[in-house]
Amino acid sequence: MENALGIWGPQAALMAITASFTVLGLVMLLAAMFMKRRWKPSYTFEFAFIAVMLGLVYYADRESFNTYSVYQENLNATEKKVSGNYTGAGEQAFDRVVTVVAFQWGYGFINDKNEISRNAVVVNPGEKVLFKVISNDVIHGFNIPVAQITAEIDPDNKRELWIKAPDKPGKYLIQCVNYCGVGHAQMKAWLVVDGAEKTAALDVATGGNI
């Protein structure tokens, strides 16, 4: 098991920068209230401050565009039709059963050996994967664009849904699509498809919820 996303990332960096500037602004405001002499910054300082602000805007826009591009690319990829209606006999019909704990703001994936990984689940190409999704705090979403599948999870309910993993190895986006608080934008994970051999064959169909 692995943590392919990690705690640190572009969204977390922007949140840290925003919090830092908020604290700095409050400190400067208090300083201005009690200073006997008005501070006049130089033009160099003002231009540098503007440059930093423009840089942060560019950074945020670039990272948002990259995330959007990944979403659209996976949504339109040939591997998108990988989910189907479940008609099997219990969990034995699946190659892998994963319990997913959604929380503010991330996912914990627990396998059948009770191993847990944060924000990454590793599967083999072509596997039939059953996700048993629960929330331990607020309403969350569980969306896998490459599989064209999404679900809304209430804190008191469990949602079971399944996909056929893409045949092509790589990292595929998992994300929350229900606003769940200030850290919603960073609530993402990866479906990591590892290996080169298919482990199951499945007729493609629409749907995906059990």
C-alpha positions as CSV (number, residue, x, y, z in Angstrom):
1,M,0.0,0.0,0.0
2,E,1.1,3.5,-0.6
3,N,0.3,7.2,-0.2
4,A,0.4,8.5,-3.7
5,L,-1.0,11.9,-2.9
6,G,0.4,12.8,0.5
7,I,-0.6,15.4,2.9
8,W,1.3,18.1,1.1
9,G,0.2,19.3,-2.3
10,P,-0.7,22.4,-4.4
11,Q,-4.0,23.0,-2.6
12,A,-2.5,22.6,0.9
13,A,0.3,25.0,-0.2
14,L,-2.2,27.6,-1.2
15,M,-4.1,27.2,2.0
16,A,-0.9,27.6,4.0
17,I,0.1,30.7,2.0
18,T,-3.4,32.2,2.4
19,A,-3.3,31.6,6.2
20,S,0.2,33.1,6.4
21,F,-0.9,36.2,4.5
22,T,-4.0,36.5,6.7
23,V,-1.9,36.4,9.9
24,L,0.7,38.8,8.4
25,G,-2.1,41.2,7.4
26,L,-3.6,41.2,10.9
27,V,-0.1,41.8,12.4
28,M,0.5,44.7,10.1
29,L,-2.9,46.2,10.8
30,L,-2.3,46.1,14.5
31,A,1.2,47.6,14.0
32,A,-0.3,50.4,11.9
33,M,-2.8,51.2,14.6
34,F,-0.2,51.7,17.3
35,M,2.7,53.1,15.3
36,K,3.4,56.7,16.0
37,R,4.8,57.3,12.6
38,R,3.3,56.2,9.3
39,W,5.3,53.7,7.4
40,K,5.7,54.5,3.7
41,P,7.0,51.5,1.7
42,S,9.3,52.1,-1.2
43,Y,8.3,51.5,-4.8
44,T,10.6,48.5,-4.9
45,F,8.7,46.9,-2.1
46,E,5.3,47.7,-3.7
47,F,6.3,46.2,-7.0
48,A,7.8,43.2,-5.3
49,F,4.5,42.6,-3.4
50,I,2.5,42.9,-6.6
51,A,4.8,40.5,-8.3
52,V,4.4,38.0,-5.5
53,M,0.6,38.3,-5.7
54,L,0.6,37.8,-9.5
55,G,2.8,34.8,-9.0
56,L,0.4,33.2,-6.5
57,V,-2.5,33.8,-8.9
58,Y,-0.6,32.2,-11.7
59,Y,0.4,29.2,-9.5
60,A,-3.2,28.7,-8.3
61,D,-4.6,29.0,-11.8
62,R,-2.1,26.6,-13.3
63,E,-2.7,23.9,-10.7
64,S,-6.5,24.3,-11.1
65,F,-6.1,24.0,-14.8
66,N,-3.9,20.9,-14.4
67,T,-6.5,19.2,-12.2
68,Y,-9.3,20.1,-14.6
69,S,-7.3,18.8,-17.5
70,V,-6.7,15.5,-15.8
71,Y,-10.4,15.2,-15.1
72,Q,-11.4,15.9,-18.7
73,E,-8.7,13.7,-20.1
74,N,-9.8,10.7,-18.0
75,L,-13.5,11.4,-18.6
76,N,-12.9,11.2,-22.4
77,A,-10.4,8.4,-22.4
78,T,-11.0,5.1,-24.1
79,E,-10.8,3.4,-20.6
80,K,-13.8,5.4,-19.4
81,K,-16.4,2.6,-19.9
82,V,-15.2,0.4,-17.1
83,S,-18.1,0.3,-14.7
84,G,-21.1,-2.0,-14.9
85,N,-24.1,-3.4,-13.1
86,Y,-23.4,-6.0,-10.4
87,T,-25.2,-9.3,-10.7
88,G,-22.7,-11.6,-9.0
89,A,-23.0,-13.6,-5.8
90,G,-21.6,-11.6,-3.0
91,E,-18.1,-10.3,-2.5
92,Q,-16.6,-13.4,-4.0
93,A,-17.6,-12.1,-7.4
94,F,-14.8,-9.4,-7.1
95,D,-11.1,-9.6,-7.4
96,R,-10.6,-7.0,-4.7
97,V,-12.8,-5.5,-2.0
98,V,-11.8,-2.1,-0.5
99,T,-13.3,-0.3,2.4
100,V,-13.1,3.5,1.8
101,V,-13.4,5.9,4.7
102,A,-14.2,9.5,3.6
103,F,-13.2,12.2,6.0
104,Q,-12.4,15.9,6.0
105,W,-10.5,16.1,3.8
106,G,-9.2,12.9,2.3
107,Y,-9.8,9.2,1.8
108,G,-8.5,6.1,3.7
109,F,-8.4,2.9,1.8
110,I,-8.5,-0.4,3.8
111,N,-7.8,-3.7,2.1
112,D,-8.7,-7.2,3.1
113,K,-5.6,-7.4,5.3
114,N,-6.6,-4.4,7.3
115,E,-3.8,-2.4,5.7
116,I,-4.7,1.3,5.2
117,S,-3.3,3.8,2.8
118,R,-4.1,7.5,2.7
119,N,-5.4,8.9,-0.6
120,A,-4.3,6.0,-2.8
121,V,-5.6,2.5,-3.7
122,V,-3.5,0.1,-5.7
123,V,-5.2,-2.4,-8.1
124,N,-4.2,-4.5,-11.0
125,P,-5.3,-3.9,-14.6
126,G,-8.7,-5.3,-15.4
127,E,-9.6,-6.2,-11.8
128,K,-13.2,-6.0,-10.6
129,V,-13.0,-3.8,-7.6
130,L,-15.8,-3.4,-5.0
131,F,-15.6,-0.1,-3.0
132,K,-17.5,0.0,0.3
133,V,-17.6,3.7,1.1
134,I,-18.5,5.2,4.4
135,S,-18.2,8.8,5.9
136,N,-17.2,9.5,9.4
137,D,-18.2,13.2,9.6
138,V,-20.2,15.0,6.9
139,I,-21.7,14.3,3.4
140,H,-18.9,13.5,0.9
141,G,-18.8,12.5,-2.7
142,F,-16.8,9.6,-4.3
143,N,-16.2,10.2,-8.0
144,I,-13.9,8.3,-10.3
145,P,-14.0,10.1,-13.7
146,V,-12.3,7.3,-15.6
147,A,-15.0,4.9,-14.6
148,Q,-17.8,7.4,-15.1
149,I,-19.1,6.6,-11.6
150,T,-20.0,8.8,-8.6
151,A,-21.8,8.5,-5.4
152,E,-22.9,10.6,-2.5
153,I,-22.2,9.3,1.0
154,D,-24.1,10.3,4.1
155,P,-22.5,9.9,7.5
156,D,-25.0,7.2,8.6
157,N,-25.0,5.2,5.4
158,K,-22.7,2.9,3.4
159,R,-22.5,3.0,-0.4
160,E,-21.2,0.0,-2.3
161,L,-20.1,0.5,-5.9
162,W,-17.7,-1.2,-8.2
163,I,-15.6,-0.7,-11.3
164,K,-13.5,-2.7,-13.7
165,A,-10.0,-1.2,-13.3
166,P,-8.5,0.3,-16.5
167,D,-6.3,-2.0,-18.5
168,K,-3.7,0.7,-18.9
169,P,-1.4,1.2,-15.8
170,G,-1.2,4.6,-14.4
171,K,-2.7,7.0,-11.8
172,Y,-6.4,7.9,-12.2
173,L,-8.1,10.7,-10.3
174,I,-10.6,10.0,-7.4
175,Q,-12.2,13.1,-6.0
176,C,-15.0,14.4,-3.7
177,V,-17.7,16.2,-5.7
178,N,-19.8,17.3,-2.7
179,Y,-18.7,20.5,-1.0
180,C,-17.6,19.3,2.5
181,G,-15.8,22.3,4.0
182,V,-12.9,24.6,3.5
183,G,-10.5,21.8,2.5
184,H,-12.9,20.3,-0.1
185,A,-10.7,21.4,-3.0
186,Q,-7.8,19.2,-1.8
187,M,-9.9,16.1,-1.2
188,K,-8.5,14.0,-4.0
189,A,-6.9,10.6,-4.2
190,W,-5.5,8.2,-6.8
191,L,-6.6,4.9,-8.3
192,V,-3.1,3.4,-9.0
193,V,-3.3,0.7,-11.6
194,D,-0.1,-1.4,-11.3
195,G,1.1,-4.4,-13.3
196,A,0.8,-5.5,-16.9
197,E,-1.6,-8.5,-16.8
198,K,-5.4,-8.5,-16.7
199,T,-6.9,-10.4,-13.9
200,A,-10.6,-10.5,-14.9
201,A,-12.8,-10.1,-17.9
202,L,-16.1,-8.3,-17.6
203,D,-18.9,-7.2,-20.0
204,V,-19.2,-3.4,-20.1
205,A,-22.5,-2.0,-19.0
206,T,-23.9,1.3,-17.6
207,G,-24.5,2.0,-14.0
208,G,-22.2,1.0,-11.1
209,N,-24.2,1.2,-7.9
210,I,-25.1,-1.9,-6.1
